[in-house]
Amino acid sequence: MQEFFPLTVTDIAHDTRDAVVLSLAPRAEDMERFRFRPGQYLTFRRSFDGAELRRSYSICAAPGEGLRVGIKRVSGGAFSGWAKSDLAVGDTIEAMPPQGRFGPGDTAPGVQARHYIGFAAGSGITPVLSIARTILGGDPEARFTLVYGNRAVASVMFRAELGELKDRYLSRFSVLHLFSGPGAEEGLFSGRIDAGKCAALFGGWLQPAEAEMAFICGPEAMMKEVAGALEGAGLPRERIRFELFGADQPGRAKLRAEAAAARASGDMVRATVIIDGAATEFQMPRRGQSVLEAAREHDIDAPFSCKAGVCSTCIGRVHKGEVEMLQNYALEDYEVARGLVLTCQCIPLSDEIVIEYEGH
Ligand SMILES: Cc1cc2nc3c(=O)[nH]c(=O)nc-3n(C[C@H](O)[C@H](O)[C@H](O)COP(=O)(O)OP(=O)(O)OC[C@H]3O[C@@H](n4cnc5c(N)ncnc54)[C@H](O)[C@@H]3O)c2cc1C
């Protein structure tokens, strides 16, 4: 069910010292599969020293343009380091079709001048750029204000592209760059994007209560502070959209020990996993192992990417029993209320569970 398809690297632009922008082309027969909505991401897979890694990268292009992703090398990072240094034009990478729900959704073209706000830090600009380009290109009345945080000018991804966007939509697109590295001058336009900075910007420079929607992508702490500040300034929660690129997963070793202890004492539950209508039943420990890990241990090809409760690749629906999610940064409360779960974070609570993978 879970299929990867080859994409050919047609161009590599070294955007900053640490970031590359890859242009990717699907095979002719896969074109339809790789149609995307603004804000969606691609999940790649590659083996490093015999171990398969999966990593997600947001698409920075607008629908209708070719596929492009922006990858920022993180220090010591396996996939991002490889993409920055070793990948060459003409190579192929395996990718899942676009996924994710970050973006404006199906908002109708504006009858009044709609104002959208974006907050991005570092590589968090990637999906926000796709969203901004789509909104500005699709709605001649729309305005977009971007607050973009980086350590220094040299680390600003898509600097030229943001400049071109500004030239093209002079009166409708504004970008405020904030620099937080050493040497940045004190003041409104420097420092990190946090609650204090929002308080300083709101009112005079930005009026969140009048915004149609706000999009936030960056570190978890920034997202929480900005979302809180936006809500405090009168923007309803349902008009605030997030994308998180990663989350800490503390306590992994402890979980493994718990799973081993549960197995040793025979404290197991009966799990049934359904994919594409095919059900597989197996026993899994009551504690310490996620439904996704247990399913894969039983050779079930369940989809996944981040394994940290951040992306939405492993979504399932609970048909029977009870589970607990350890972390959830991807599903809205109403989706959880309807039985959706991130299987990479699900631990069984009842003696029997039945979970069906969704939408693949
Ligand atoms: C939905 C989504 C969209 C995303 N979009 C983008 C995007 O558009 N652009 C982008 O640049 N990123 C994006 N990301 C993040 C991206 O998926 C990767 O997480 C990121 O590139 C790091 O992957 P890596 O393999 O290079 O690093 P990893 O190898 O996973 O390493 C990450 C960090 O952990 C450290 N580390 C690794 N192994 C160990 C160890 N054994 N012990 C201690 N520390 C260790 C590394 O030094 C490094 O600092 C996105 C993530 C998600 C979930």
PDBQT file of the ligand as one rigid body, heavy atoms in Angstrom, charges set to zero:
ROOT
HETATM    1  C1  LIG A 401       6.481  17.565   8.113  1.00  0.00    +0.000 C 
HETATM    2  C2  LIG A 401       7.959  17.916   8.106  1.00  0.00    +0.000 A 
HETATM    3  C3  LIG A 401       8.448  18.800   7.169  1.00  0.00    +0.000 A 
HETATM    4  C4  LIG A 401       9.802  19.158   7.155  1.00  0.00    +0.000 A 
HETATM    5  N1  LIG A 401      10.245  20.045   6.227  1.00  0.00    +0.000 NA
HETATM    6  C5  LIG A 401      11.554  20.407   6.216  1.00  0.00    +0.000 A 
HETATM    7  C6  LIG A 401      12.034  21.351   5.238  1.00  0.00    +0.000 A 
HETATM    8  O1  LIG A 401      11.284  21.846   4.396  1.00  0.00    +0.000 OA
HETATM    9  N2  LIG A 401      13.344  21.679   5.267  1.00  0.00    +0.000 N 
HETATM   10  C7  LIG A 401      14.223  21.145   6.193  1.00  0.00    +0.000 A 
HETATM   11  O2  LIG A 401      15.423  21.479   6.149  1.00  0.00    +0.000 OA
HETATM   12  N3  LIG A 401      13.779  20.251   7.129  1.00  0.00    +0.000 NA
HETATM   13  C8  LIG A 401      12.486  19.861   7.154  1.00  0.00    +0.000 A 
HETATM   14  N4  LIG A 401      12.043  18.939   8.070  1.00  0.00    +0.000 N 
HETATM   15  C9  LIG A 401      13.035  18.304   8.984  1.00  0.00    +0.000 C 
HETATM   16  C10 LIG A 401      13.663  17.091   8.279  1.00  0.00    +0.000 C 
HETATM   17  O3  LIG A 401      12.655  16.104   8.054  1.00  0.00    +0.000 OA
HETATM   18  C11 LIG A 401      14.753  16.395   9.111  1.00  0.00    +0.000 C 
HETATM   19  O4  LIG A 401      14.272  16.146  10.408  1.00  0.00    +0.000 OA
HETATM   20  C12 LIG A 401      16.036  17.191   9.197  1.00  0.00    +0.000 C 
HETATM   21  O5  LIG A 401      16.534  17.516   7.912  1.00  0.00    +0.000 OA
HETATM   22  C13 LIG A 401      17.117  16.380   9.945  1.00  0.00    +0.000 C 
HETATM   23  O6  LIG A 401      17.294  15.130   9.318  1.00  0.00    +0.000 OA
HETATM   24  P1  LIG A 401      18.739  14.478   9.158  1.00  0.00    +0.000 P 
HETATM   25  O7  LIG A 401      18.578  13.073   8.698  1.00  0.00    +0.000 OA
HETATM   26  O8  LIG A 401      19.640  15.359   8.370  1.00  0.00    +0.000 OA
HETATM   27  O9  LIG A 401      19.282  14.532  10.639  1.00  0.00    +0.000 OA
HETATM   28  P2  LIG A 401      19.350  13.328  11.701  1.00  0.00    +0.000 P 
HETATM   29  O10 LIG A 401      20.376  12.345  11.278  1.00  0.00    +0.000 OA
HETATM   30  O11 LIG A 401      17.990  12.852  11.972  1.00  0.00    +0.000 OA
HETATM   31  O12 LIG A 401      19.921  14.130  12.937  1.00  0.00    +0.000 OA
HETATM   32  C14 LIG A 401      19.174  15.197  13.550  1.00  0.00    +0.000 C 
HETATM   33  C15 LIG A 401      19.976  15.735  14.724  1.00  0.00    +0.000 C 
HETATM   34  O13 LIG A 401      20.151  14.693  15.697  1.00  0.00    +0.000 OA
HETATM   35  C16 LIG A 401      21.538  14.508  15.928  1.00  0.00    +0.000 C 
HETATM   36  N5  LIG A 401      21.770  13.065  16.066  1.00  0.00    +0.000 N 
HETATM   37  C17 LIG A 401      21.638  12.128  15.103  1.00  0.00    +0.000 A 
HETATM   38  N6  LIG A 401      21.907  10.900  15.595  1.00  0.00    +0.000 NA
HETATM   39  C18 LIG A 401      22.202  11.079  16.899  1.00  0.00    +0.000 A 
HETATM   40  C19 LIG A 401      22.553  10.203  17.966  1.00  0.00    +0.000 A 
HETATM   41  N7  LIG A 401      22.663   8.883  17.787  1.00  0.00    +0.000 N 
HETATM   42  N8  LIG A 401      22.782  10.732  19.195  1.00  0.00    +0.000 NA
HETATM   43  C20 LIG A 401      22.663  12.066  19.391  1.00  0.00    +0.000 A 
HETATM   44  N9  LIG A 401      22.329  12.940  18.434  1.00  0.00    +0.000 NA
HETATM   45  C21 LIG A 401      22.122  12.454  17.211  1.00  0.00    +0.000 A 
HETATM   46  C22 LIG A 401      22.272  15.077  14.746  1.00  0.00    +0.000 C 
HETATM   47  O14 LIG A 401      23.571  15.528  15.076  1.00  0.00    +0.000 OA
HETATM   48  C23 LIG A 401      21.381  16.210  14.353  1.00  0.00    +0.000 C 
HETATM   49  O15 LIG A 401      21.672  17.367  15.099  1.00  0.00    +0.000 OA
HETATM   50  C24 LIG A 401      10.693  18.596   8.103  1.00  0.00    +0.000 A 
HETATM   51  C25 LIG A 401      10.183  17.686   9.049  1.00  0.00    +0.000 A 
HETATM   52  C26 LIG A 401       8.847  17.352   9.058  1.00  0.00    +0.000 A 
HETATM   53  C27 LIG A 401       8.342  16.373  10.084  1.00  0.00    +0.000 C 
ENDROOT
TORSDOF 0
